[in-house]
Amino acid sequence: MAPSPPLAIAVTHLCHWQLAASALGVRFGWHGQLYSDARAVSRQYNALMGRLFRILLTTTSVMSLLLCIITTIYWVRSKLLISDQLIHHSPRPSENTDAEISLQSLDGAIALRWNTYPTLHTVQIGRSPRVQIRSDPLEGLYYFTQHYPPDSISYDSFWKRLGFHFGLPAPQRFEAGILAVPHWFLLLVFSLLPLLRLRADLRSYHRRRLGLCPTCGYDLRASPDKCPECGASPQGAAI
């Protein structure tokens, strides 16, 4: 059999490459449509999660701001040596004990105290014989305030002066467990979310002035109604 001329071989190879390119082109077009649909779904999902995150961030920021205001009020009252105390007392008759948890604001710190002590305890006054007395505090949850006189509070360590204190309960000595932190520390913690929210609002405002997406910073001059990158609208807030 005579060999095919070089021109026929080249034409045959060219036809094969054209058929392969056509088949690949159809496949690439189908995959391209699938990729485009998946990208659109992903943009919608990101936009929905962004809105939910903004709602959650706004809610927690408002709550944190309210806690900042409340902490500041109690901080001022505590520096005036006004003690605000919330106590929950629950008797345990089956164990002959009483459990008590209290939250107190005084002298620039908030202290959480907890203790469990016997309902009947023995005391001795002077040289009189020991007698058993029953602790009979109020049962349930109650709140009261008390004004301390000046120079009535002293501290024996540097950390207690700052407002930090921790101790385990000692029921034998009627000493409650305590965990105390200063008001300024709580104020610093509660102010983190409002500050982050303020930063996000300022960033969103700056991006809007530059014609950018407030969420991702994409240039919206070609598509001012909706961001083609993240799917957010220009009216949305920054995450």
Order of alpha helices (4+ residues) and beta strands (2+ residues): alpha-beta-beta-beta-beta-beta-beta-alpha-beta-beta-alpha-alpha
